Amino acid sequence: MQKLLIVDDEKGYREVLSVVFGAEGYDVRTAVHGRAAVAMIKKENFDLIISDVRMPDMDGIEMLKKVREIDEEIGVIMMTAFGTIDTAREAFKLGADDLVQKPFNNDELKVIVRRTLERKTLALENRAFKAAQRKSGSLENIVGSSAKMNQLFETIRRIANERSTVLISGESGTGKELVARAVHDLSDRRDRAFLPINCGAMPDTLLESELFGHMKGSFTGAEQNRPGMFESASSGTIFLDEISEMSPAMQVKMLRVLQEKCVRRVGSANEIEVDTRVIAATNRDLRPMVEDGSFRQDLFYRISVIPIHVPPLRERTDDIPELAEHFVKRFSERSAKTVTIDKNFMSKLSAHDWPGNVRELEHSLERAVAMTDDGDVVSVNHISTEFPVRAIATYSLPADGLHLPTLLGQIERNMIEEAIMRCKNQTRAAELLRLEVYQLRHLLDKHNLR
């Protein structure tokens, strides 16, 4: 039940508003002047104040000043029978949400109260959402304490407030978006938008519209003007994931935006200035792509002013136990279980190469926890045959033998998963595995990987 405080020196108004809003389901309290209202606000939490402007002992404007010192979030609607422009200007400058003229219509006041409370609720939810985003992007959410990770953390701290573009490189599954969010959330742009987009996940026409916006009628389905992500993230950050997949035509347009600091919506001749920090990421080495002409050299230099490399998990194996404990705790809490990790199983996790990096480890442990009961200890048995094999060349025959077809099938599946994860494209994955595309598709069906 939302709590309202009615402040008015006229008893009639206090009584009428108490009845009107009490009938609407609000918890209504009253005060005879501003000083009494301030004393009540110090002791109780209110969602909204409806206050007269002219009152003895402490008027509404002075009360509003005191209220804002105590609570910046509480809604305030001022009432006055002597409404002037100066009164309204002063009230709004001090943070009033609305000003109504006495005498007022009860139904209209109900609507104003409801809308004010809805705006306040939305603002609080938005603030909570941004706080959650900051938490998800903070360094605390990037697990690891190895020397390489500490070096990465130090780099993030140093460059967070720079305006320069950042290029994050690293294999798939290393956590490049987490690094981008950490850069944003440690910067002075933290209260503005962070908008991620995968450059390889959509065709050029859609990507251009998403990034730069479009005008009504500029193409089929464009029923209204729409700002792009660069406009929406102005004064904030845009994260261009997998920028290596951007077509040559889009690379030209992206280069111009980065150089000119302005965008042109699809179908418009006008340019719009933007102040958007760009963080790009790639799981491919762009230098060979620059050499063979598939990625523009000038764009490469423009986006890689500050390069950050996220190390693969095999280069920071000291972090695997910490990561494993983190994931098991998270998944067991989500499932309302108490689950721990077997020490021998932990050593197996630390010995594996993890071609899918942190993402692969996370998914493996999520499956493992799902297979446990409350109080269980996660072991290799909970991963079953899906537990990844390190490499064919280093695998030794166990003393009690093994089932070769199962092992070979598991290796085949792991190699296909890694190829798809690296390439994000069946044609390139087939080339990497020295297969025809139709052969790869047959194996995808065989292993239920479609």
C-alpha angles and dihedrals in degrees: 000000000000115000123227129192117206113201118189135128090218110088093205094060092046092052096044094048091046090055095042097050095034087060088052090060100258125137100239127199128175139212129189097219144358097272092056090046093053090050090052093047090054090057103035139036116242129186097204141010123206106193139173116234100219113056136139123253093020123009126218096261093053090044090052090055091053093045093054090052089056102036125011094184103053115109117242128195116183124209125201138170088196099055113178134165090248092053092049093046092050093046095050092044089057092050106269113159097210143354123216130191122236126263093044137178111254094218092051091049090051089056092048091050093048093048092047092052091046091052091048092049091048091049092051091048090049091050091048090049091052090048089052089049091051090050092049090050099041123109088251089071093056103082119212141089102191121124092258093052093047088053089050092050091051091051091051091051093048098050101033095101097040117110093216124111118261128214115201114196129187144115122287113283098024094113104257094157091052088055091049091050090049091053090051096045094049091050131084087255092068094112093054129075126295107198121184125196132177107228093200097050099076141037121264097258093053093041091052091050092047093049102037104021129231143243126243111276095012090124139354109297096020095125097161142013111279130188118227129231093267090060094042091050096045108142085016136070135279119201115209104197120196092009088169087075093059112117121243090251092053090045089061092051092045091051091053092051092050092048099042099033090223137097135211117212117231106270095018131107093199125092124221121206115231134187099203125149113222124215114180130189137195138177091203131075104252096197096076087045089054090050094051092044098245092115123041115249094214091052091048091055091044095054098037099060088121112026121197123185120202109207120231117249093251088064093054104038090151087075095056097087091049091048092046093051090047094052095043091050092049096048094042091051090049089053093042091243136130106226132165134185126253111240094228089050090051090056090053090052091051093049095054123095095223099209088190089052122205093345091057092047090049094051093045092053092044089058091045094053090046088059094053134085126223110290095019126136113232110238139162088275090069091057092047117178092342092073104118121251113228101222139322095237094054098041114111126202111255117236091246093047129237143241102263098197090055092048093048091047090051092049090048092051093047093050092050092048091050093048092051091045092051099043104032084207131084095217094054091041090054090051090050091052093043090242136129113250092246089054091052091049090052090053091047088056092044092056096036091243098132 
